[in-house]
Amino acid sequence: MSYHIAFDVAHKPRGRIDENLTELRDHVNSNDFVCYNFLEIPITEESLIPYDILVFVCPDFSRINANEVTQIVKWVKNSGGGLLLLSHAGGDRGRGSNLSEISEQFGIIFENDQVLDERVNLGMENIPLINVFNIPHPITSEIDTLCYRSGCSLSIVGSGAFAIADSNETSEPFSCPLICVSELGKGRVCCIGSYEMFRDKIGGGFQCYDHPNLALNIFKWLVSDHRIELRSTLDIPTPLSQSSAPISSAETQSIYSNDTSPSTGRAINIDFSMKISKKSELIELLKIFQNQINTIKTTIDKLIDTATDADTDIVESDQLLISNIEDQYQDNKPITQETPSLEDITSEINSISNLEKDEEGLTSLPPKPESLVQEEVEETGLKPVPKLKTKDKTNKELKDEKKDLESQLSSVEILKESIDKKHSSGKIDDDEYSKRSKKLESDTKKTKKKMGVIDKLLEK
């Protein structure tokens, strides 16, 4: 008997089962679960009846309206539904969402912070290793270590809710809830401040330590006794027939492996049909496809720009960063070299993704002899400094780029608040505080400058 998991895609989730959560999807699909993209807008108790579990994977600058919150709570309480809420560093404020308006109904809220640990981590302070499980619970059964990648802390604000995993004493904030659970009526709820724990192919992601077992434990626990009874008596419908369910990557490989030779001319029929009963579902599905196409186009444009304009240093820096991430993912071992600060790494990634040179970070060289300078100018000429390439982009692409910059600006502001707290508590001295603050101010100015350029282009 299979149980059905609905992954919300109507509220702009940062994690999707057909993009960056494929390993999670395939793992649970192979263990008596079936994962679906849930397109319903607005969410109602009736639309949730066929599903046993509803998952929100970090909505990004999108809010669940008050009526949807009420309908979700009713579904959990009356229909025995299981609810999984996953957030990110900064919580609701950092992501422009309102998951806490749902979780608060069950006695839990997501805090506006980021859990860091300079001592116990997977190479960087924002990837702490967690092994504090104070209360025995089915979700943490046979779990020894977790990697809480880029996550916020939680707080208990109501009766019936409790934490089953806490941050380390060396973490900041220390000994605070990271995974919380609650039961209301016939249903169950689990809240975690890090969705990146379950992302594909990143250090601290799904393949790290006990994360596959944790995911399976979570979904098994979220299937309430009431849902088990309803499924056993066939009192609730199935969302889609098995043939219409999303095909996993493993199933796709199996289909092609059965065709021993392409020269046989044998046709392979794959059913990708979907049951769409409402106009809103079709519109949302088309928007999802459009977003995926735009993402691919943007990636290709960046690769072309990199190959055309980026110099050797930038390419080498990009390759070094990718190499470090791949090594970290494959070996699941802490990086032994000196750990850079979170701010420096954020700045490096931003500079690579935007394909710009950080002139202020370059070490100044002694001046060349005048004769050499003149000779160099006459023979080769000076290359112009690369500029923000926005002139050939459409208004939609410019707006999307501006939105990404706004998200980066929000992340920098969160980091600034974290540094202020460290300085106030005496964890960093004045010199270090001044150095980091200046770096963040520089990042803020550059981001705002780019946003200003885009605004001018949009006005034309």
Phi, psi and omega in degrees: 000128182260152176244150194247128184247124178260118176261113182298131175237002183276347183244039173051059180290147175283340178244130180229141185289344178254010180231287185244011175234031184291325179293319176298313180302310182296325181293313182285328177297332180272006181229053173068027173233159174228124183264141180227149165279124183260113189258358189297132174220125350283162178287131178232161178299321180296319181291339181270348185306318182291346185258145178269332184221140174242133183236129169251116182257080174054075173304137186248109182051047177213140185242142173275126185286166188300322180293322177296320177302314180299316181294321179294316179298319178298318180297317178296312187289316187265325184259001178073025181291154175254131185240125177243121180246123181241130182242205187204172177306132182098346179060210182298318183295318181291331183255358179065035182238188180217044178301329182296336177292334173276307185298330180296334177294343180245014174087021184225143173224154176266130183273155178271074181205186175221132181278120181237153176209112183282344185254312184252095184206177180257047176104335178221151187293339179270011175235065183289148173266131187241132175218027180259099179239088189286329184247123177300135182204149180303330181292323182261012179296128180062026175256124181260315184217140175235153175248112186266079188282124173046055183241161175260167176270169179238167175223146176268123183236002181212162180288151179093343179258147177205159182269140177245354174213134182237161175286163181287166174291338178271356183277165174228115356290152186266150175048046180247155181296138177241325175234122182235150179228160179202155176231133179223124182061237182263357187248179184223152183223140174228132180236133179225137183275006181225111174277339183290347173302336186247012180282156180285139162050048172225153176299127183084007181272210191298324184278002184278128173050236187262021185297320177300318178293322178299314181300315181294320177299319181299309184292324177296319180290325182291341175283103185286164177300324180295319179292322177299318179295317180296319180293321182292331180261004178058037181272358179229148182284164174264135184305312180216155173293158183301326181290338181263358181288156179302138181271129180280165180296326179295318179294322179297316179297323180295320180300313183286331180291335180286340177270098190293331183213130178292342183283350181291339178075008181286129181281144177247117180262118178243125182272110176254021184293148177228143177270108180244115186259347183231151178298323181297325179295317180296318180298315181295321179297317179295324177296321179297314179298318180298319179295320179295320179296317179296322179297316178297317180298316180297319179298316179296318179301318180294321179295320178296316179298319181297313181294329184277314192248332187292138179275179186299320183298318182293318179299314180297321179296318179297315181295322179295317180296315179297319180299316179298318181293318180297317179299319182295320181291317185288320185267338184052041180239148176298144177288129187276342181287172181301129184284121177285161179288157180299324182293319181295318181293318177302317180295320182295316180296317179299319183293325179288315182296328181270354177058046179239157173266132176271093186295327183291337182273355182280141178283129181288140181256155176297147183296145177280157173302145185302323181296320180292320180299314181296319181295319181295318180296318183292323187276315188248331185079162180262133178282137178292151178292132180303137179247166179299120187269091183233351188295327184267005184270152177284167179300322180295318179295322178295319179294320178296319179294321178295321179297319177298320179294323177296322177295319177297320180297321178296320179295320179297321179296322178295318178297322179298318178297321179296317179294320178300319179295317179298318181293319180295325181274358178084012182282339173228146183278177185296320182296313180295320179298316180296318181297312182292321181297318179297321179297315180293323177297321178296317178298319180297315181298316181297317181296315180296325179296317178297319179297324178295320178298316180296319179301318180295320179293325179290334180284341182288000000 
